[in-house]
Structures are given as structure tokens and as C-alpha cells.
């Protein structure tokens, strides 16, 4: 069996999370993590906009695209076939 190696960031988060004892604490953590990742996405979009990789015309083009996984096709394939 292969040993799992955690990054320093993962170890730090595990240590912090071990102190959460209530559902309120867990909900607060979820909100903080959501805010953290939302800010990362906003910053990335701002960078793409500033360097010209994203603009109004590309946003209009993306608005009508369907980029989700075609689950019906996926579900028809079986890993057991």
C-alpha cells in the first residue's frame, strides 16, 4: 500500500479544522472557503479582462454555449462492458 503524502497547506488546514466542534463553526468555515474561492475566481476574471483574453464579445459568445458534461451519453457507457 502506498503512503499518502500531504502538502504543508493540507496539514495546516487539517490542524485548523480539528478545532471545529459545532455545526455553526462548520457552516462558518464553509462560508469563508466559499468567499475565498469566489475572490480567486473574481481576481482571475479581472486579470483575463485586463489582458484582453476576455471581453464583451467573448462574454456574449459564452452566454449561449452549453459546456456541461453530456450526462446522457456518459451514463449509457458502462465501465463493465
MDAnalysis code that builds the backbone (N, CA, C; Angstrom):
import MDAnalysis as mda
import numpy as np

u = mda.Universe.empty(243, n_residues=81, atom_resindex=np.repeat(np.arange(81), 3), trajectory=True)
u.add_TopologyAttr("name", ["N", "CA", "C"] * 81)
u.add_TopologyAttr("resid", np.arange(1, 82))
u.add_TopologyAttr("resname", ["UNK", "UNK", "UNK", "UNK", "UNK", "UNK", "UNK", "UNK", "UNK", "UNK", "UNK", "UNK", "UNK", "UNK", "UNK", "UNK", "UNK", "UNK", "UNK", "UNK", "UNK", "UNK", "UNK", "UNK", "UNK", "UNK", "UNK", "UNK", "UNK", "UNK", "UNK", "UNK", "UNK", "UNK", "UNK", "UNK", "UNK", "UNK", "UNK", "UNK", "UNK", "UNK", "UNK", "UNK", "UNK", "UNK", "UNK", "UNK", "UNK", "UNK", "UNK", "UNK", "UNK", "UNK", "UNK", "UNK", "UNK", "UNK", "UNK", "UNK", "UNK", "UNK", "UNK", "UNK", "UNK", "UNK", "UNK", "UNK", "UNK", "UNK", "UNK", "UNK", "UNK", "UNK", "UNK", "UNK", "UNK", "UNK", "UNK", "UNK", "UNK"])
u.atoms.positions = np.array([
    [0.838, -1.175, 0.000],
    [0.000, 0.000, 0.000],
    [0.889, 1.246, 0.000],
    [0.527, 2.214, -0.815],
    [1.311, 3.423, -0.951],
    [0.884, 4.456, 0.091],
    [1.839, 5.094, 0.729],
    [1.547, 6.112, 1.747],
    [1.087, 7.403, 1.065],
    [0.124, 8.070, 1.690],
    [-0.365, 9.352, 1.185],
    [0.498, 10.452, 1.780],
    [0.971, 11.345, 0.935],
    [1.765, 12.480, 1.387],
    [0.931, 13.742, 1.246],
    [0.791, 14.470, 2.339],
    [0.025, 15.714, 2.327],
    [0.960, 16.899, 2.180],
    [0.462, 17.934, 1.518],
    [1.227, 19.167, 1.381],
    [1.188, 19.915, 2.711],
    [2.108, 20.851, 2.917],
    [2.065, 21.646, 4.143],
    [0.730, 22.389, 4.312],
    [0.150, 22.846, 3.207],
    [-1.141, 23.541, 3.283],
    [-2.236, 22.597, 3.773],
    [-2.244, 21.357, 3.281],
    [-3.245, 20.384, 3.707],
    [-3.108, 20.070, 5.195],
    [-1.882, 19.899, 5.657],
    [-1.654, 19.619, 7.076],
    [-2.140, 20.788, 7.924],
    [-1.848, 21.991, 7.481],
    [-2.280, 23.189, 8.213],
    [-3.807, 23.241, 8.313],
    [-4.485, 22.981, 7.202],
    [-5.952, 23.003, 7.202],
    [-6.504, 21.900, 8.097],
    [-5.936, 20.711, 8.041],
    [-6.385, 19.623, 8.921],
    [-6.269, 20.021, 10.386],
    [-5.140, 20.639, 10.741],
    [-4.952, 21.075, 12.120],
    [-5.973, 22.132, 12.526],
    [-6.255, 23.073, 11.644],
    [-7.242, 24.107, 11.955],
    [-8.649, 23.528, 12.080],
    [-9.000, 22.644, 11.170],
    [-10.345, 22.069, 11.146],
    [-10.583, 21.189, 12.372],
    [-9.559, 20.640, 12.937],
    [-9.740, 19.775, 14.099],
    [-10.306, 20.532, 15.300],
    [-10.238, 21.855, 15.262],
    [-10.758, 22.667, 16.359],
    [-12.236, 23.010, 16.201],
    [-12.819, 22.702, 15.065],
    [-14.236, 22.994, 14.842],
    [-15.059, 21.903, 15.512],
    [-15.901, 22.299, 16.434],
    [-16.663, 21.331, 17.227],
    [-18.171, 21.436, 17.039],
    [-18.647, 22.483, 16.359],
    [-20.094, 22.686, 16.236],
    [-20.497, 22.808, 14.774],
    [-21.773, 22.618, 14.512],
    [-22.279, 22.783, 13.148],
    [-22.196, 24.254, 12.729],
    [-22.316, 25.172, 13.685],
    [-22.184, 26.594, 13.377],
    [-20.754, 26.904, 12.932],
    [-19.797, 26.322, 13.623],
    [-18.406, 26.506, 13.238],
    [-18.133, 25.957, 11.853],
    [-18.698, 24.803, 11.551],
    [-18.535, 24.206, 10.224],
    [-19.171, 25.082, 9.154],
    [-20.354, 25.606, 9.427],
    [-21.026, 26.479, 8.463],
    [-20.218, 27.760, 8.232],
    [-19.644, 28.314, 9.295],
    [-18.797, 29.498, 9.147],
    [-17.578, 29.197, 8.288],
    [-16.981, 28.016, 8.475],
    [-15.842, 27.614, 7.655],
    [-16.251, 27.492, 6.188],
    [-17.390, 26.877, 5.938],
    [-17.879, 26.747, 4.551],
    [-18.049, 28.103, 3.900],
    [-18.615, 29.049, 4.638],
    [-18.812, 30.397, 4.093],
    [-17.483, 31.069, 3.792],
    [-16.529, 30.918, 4.693],
    [-15.208, 31.513, 4.478],
    [-14.507, 30.896, 3.273],
    [-14.594, 29.587, 3.141],
    [-13.970, 28.924, 1.992],
    [-14.646, 29.337, 0.683],
    [-15.962, 29.465, 0.712],
    [-16.679, 29.911, -0.484],
    [-16.253, 31.320, -0.871],
    [-16.146, 32.198, 0.111],
    [-15.721, 33.573, -0.157],
    [-14.287, 33.600, -0.699],
    [-13.422, 32.758, -0.139],
    [-12.035, 32.683, -0.582],
    [-11.958, 32.283, -2.058],
    [-12.675, 31.221, -2.430],
    [-12.628, 30.761, -3.820],
    [-13.347, 31.715, -4.763],
    [-14.396, 32.360, -4.309],
    [-15.083, 33.345, -5.141],
    [-14.147, 34.512, -5.455],
    [-13.369, 34.942, -4.467],
    [-12.406, 36.023, -4.701],
    [-11.329, 35.586, -5.683],
    [-10.873, 34.345, -5.577],
    [-9.869, 33.854, -6.524],
    [-10.409, 33.879, -7.950],
    [-11.660, 33.465, -8.122],
    [-12.277, 33.468, -9.450],
    [-12.424, 34.894, -9.959],
    [-12.893, 35.794, -9.094],
    [-13.026, 37.207, -9.488],
    [-11.692, 37.796, -9.912],
    [-10.648, 37.511, -9.146],
    [-9.318, 38.028, -9.488],
    [-8.834, 37.482, -10.826],
    [-9.086, 36.207, -11.084],
    [-8.671, 35.603, -12.356],
    [-9.446, 36.210, -13.526],
    [-10.737, 36.400, -13.346],
    [-11.545, 37.015, -14.411],
    [-11.079, 38.441, -14.668],
    [-10.789, 39.189, -13.607],
    [-10.280, 40.555, -13.776],
    [-8.976, 40.552, -14.568],
    [-8.087, 39.605, -14.265],
    [-6.812, 39.520, -14.973],
    [-7.044, 39.205, -16.463],
    [-7.957, 38.251, -16.745],
    [-8.260, 37.911, -18.145],
    [-8.842, 39.104, -18.883],
    [-9.662, 39.878, -18.194],
    [-10.284, 41.057, -18.804],
    [-9.219, 42.120, -19.092],
    [-8.335, 42.333, -18.126],
    [-7.304, 43.361, -18.274],
    [-6.311, 43.030, -19.387],
    [-5.982, 41.756, -19.576],
    [-5.007, 41.418, -20.624],
    [-5.671, 41.112, -21.969],
    [-6.983, 41.286, -22.053],
    [-7.682, 41.178, -23.328],
    [-8.136, 39.788, -23.716],
    [-7.892, 38.790, -22.881],
    [-8.338, 37.443, -23.215],
    [-9.848, 37.283, -23.032],
    [-10.443, 38.170, -22.282],
    [-11.890, 38.160, -22.058],
    [-12.415, 39.558, -22.324],
    [-13.534, 39.638, -23.066],
    [-14.136, 40.932, -23.365],
    [-15.639, 40.740, -23.557],
    [-16.334, 41.830, -23.884],
    [-17.788, 41.767, -24.030],
    [-18.231, 40.768, -25.088],
    [-17.558, 40.737, -26.216],
    [-17.988, 39.830, -27.286],
    [-17.778, 38.365, -26.871],
    [-16.695, 38.068, -26.181],
    [-16.478, 36.694, -25.717],
    [-17.503, 36.316, -24.657],
    [-17.863, 37.275, -23.804],
    [-18.884, 37.008, -22.790],
    [-20.231, 36.698, -23.455],
    [-20.579, 37.455, -24.499],
    [-21.832, 37.193, -25.219],
    [-21.797, 35.831, -25.892],
    [-20.648, 35.466, -26.436],
    [-20.484, 34.158, -27.078],
    [-20.641, 33.026, -26.056],
    [-20.043, 33.189, -24.890],
    [-20.120, 32.160, -23.848],
    [-21.515, 32.037, -23.248],
    [-22.253, 33.118, -23.258],
    [-23.578, 33.127, -22.647],
    [-24.495, 32.063, -23.254],
    [-24.336, 31.763, -24.525],
    [-25.222, 30.820, -25.206],
    [-24.619, 29.430, -25.388],
    [-23.430, 29.212, -24.861],
    [-22.782, 27.904, -25.001],
    [-23.249, 26.955, -23.910],
    [-23.328, 25.692, -24.275],
    [-23.667, 24.641, -23.323],
    [-22.387, 23.837, -23.088],
    [-21.735, 24.055, -21.929],
    [-20.433, 23.463, -21.680],
    [-20.473, 22.339, -20.652],
    [-21.641, 21.930, -20.249],
    [-21.748, 20.881, -19.241],
    [-21.504, 19.509, -19.853],
    [-21.183, 18.565, -19.007],
    [-20.955, 17.191, -19.442],
    [-22.259, 16.601, -19.977],
    [-22.226, 15.964, -21.143],
    [-23.434, 15.328, -21.667],
    [-23.728, 14.038, -20.893],
    [-24.397, 14.169, -19.767],
    [-24.595, 13.041, -18.863],
    [-25.334, 11.879, -19.511],
    [-26.262, 12.139, -20.403],
    [-26.991, 11.038, -21.027],
    [-26.044, 10.122, -21.791],
    [-25.109, 10.715, -22.532],
    [-24.130, 9.903, -23.262],
    [-23.208, 9.187, -22.283],
    [-22.795, 9.894, -21.243],
    [-21.886, 9.324, -20.258],
    [-22.540, 8.149, -19.550],
    [-23.794, 8.276, -19.182],
    [-24.478, 7.249, -18.412],
    [-24.760, 5.997, -19.259],
    [-24.785, 6.147, -20.578],
    [-25.039, 4.992, -21.436],
    [-23.803, 4.118, -21.572],
    [-22.643, 4.654, -21.280],
    [-21.416, 3.863, -21.337],
    [-21.187, 3.243, -19.983],
    [-20.849, 2.016, -19.975],
    [-20.625, 1.319, -18.700],
    [-19.168, 0.932, -18.595],
    [-18.636, 1.040, -17.398],
    [-17.261, 0.610, -17.188],
    [-17.165, -0.909, -17.153],
    [-18.316, -1.585, -17.101],
    [-18.336, -3.034, -17.018],
    [-18.495, -3.708, -18.376],
    [-18.638, -2.936, -19.451],
    [-18.810, -3.528, -20.787],
    [-17.515, -4.085, -21.298],
])
